[in-house]
Amino acid sequence: RYSFVGIDASPSPGLRRPYNFFGILHEDDLSQVEDVMTQTLGDNLTLILTHYPSSVINTDHNRMRNIFSGSLAHLCGHLHTFGNFVTKMYGHHPDGHLELELGDWKWNRMFR
């Protein structure tokens, strides 16, 4: 069994660019994700999907990284290729899970 856990870290509707550059996960959001991740413990593979990379999510990072450690990879796409200046962006966290930025999924099906 495979699990795909989507997490919405989008800020509440309101001001747009540049104020929506950062995502946010409140304590109750993290609790919900913990509950979902508990349900995936017996699965063969778990992937986490977010728009924002973990580095630009305003939250308790230790708690978030602990939650994400239960997955093989965290796929995100907010920064993409950063205007073609950064064509390879990924993280291999100490707990073993990967963070992969989707550079151009729509046209070229690539991550970096």
N, C-alpha and C positions, 0 to 999 in steps of 0.2 A: 504494500500500500504506500502511496506517495501523497504527501501533503504540500499544498501551496497556501501559505499564510499571507494574506494581503493586509497591510497596515496603512491606514490613512493618517499621516502626520501633517496634513494641510492645516494652515492656520484658519481660524474662523473667517467667514467672508467679511470683507471690509476693504482696507487700503490695498492697492495692488503694488506692482513693481515700484521701487525696489524692496518694499517691506515684506514681500512674500518669498524672499530668498531663503529664509530659514523655516523649517518645519517645527512642529511642537507636539510632544506627547506628554499629556498630563498624567498624574498618578493613577487616575481611574482608567485611562487608556492602557497604561502599562499593566494594570491588574487584569484587564480583559485579554490582553495578548498573552500574559502568563497562563491564564485559564485555557486558552486555545492551544498553546504550546504543550501544556500538560496532556491534552487529548492526543497529541501526535507522538508521544513517547515510544509507542510500540511500532511506529511506522518505519519502513525501510529508508525513506528519504524525506527530508523536510526542507523546503525552500521558502525564504521570506522575501516578499515583494513589497517595495516601497517606492515612492517617487523620489524622496530625499535620501542621500547617503547619510550614514550615521553621524558623520562629522558636522552636518549642518542641521541636525535635529536638536532642538532645545529641550532637554530632558535630563533625568538622572542617568548619566552615561554608564556608570557601573552596573546599574540595574538593567538597562537596555542591552548592554553587551552580554550580561549573564543570560538574558532571555534569548538573544540571538545565538548563543553558543550551542543551543539545542538544534541548530540547523546546519545543513551542509554549506549553504551559501545564502547571501543576502544580495538580491538583484535590485539595483536602483537606476535612476536615469536623469536626475535633475541637472547635473553638470554636463552630460553627454560628452562631447569632445572638447568642450570649453573653447569654442571657436576654432577648432582644428589645431590648437596649440598643444593639447595633451591628448595623444592618441592611445595611450595605454594607462588606464587608471584602475587599480584594483588594490585590495588589501587582503593580506593573509594574517588574521588576528592570532594572538598567542594561544587562544583556546582551540584553534584549528579551523574555524569557519572562514569562508571566503566572503569578501565584499566586492562585487563586480558591477562596475558602472556600464550601463548599456549605452554604447556610443551612438549607434544609429540602428535601432531595431526596425524602424519603419521601412527603410529603403534597402539597407545592406545586411540586415540580420547579424550585426556584430556587437560584441561587448569588448571592453578594453580592460 
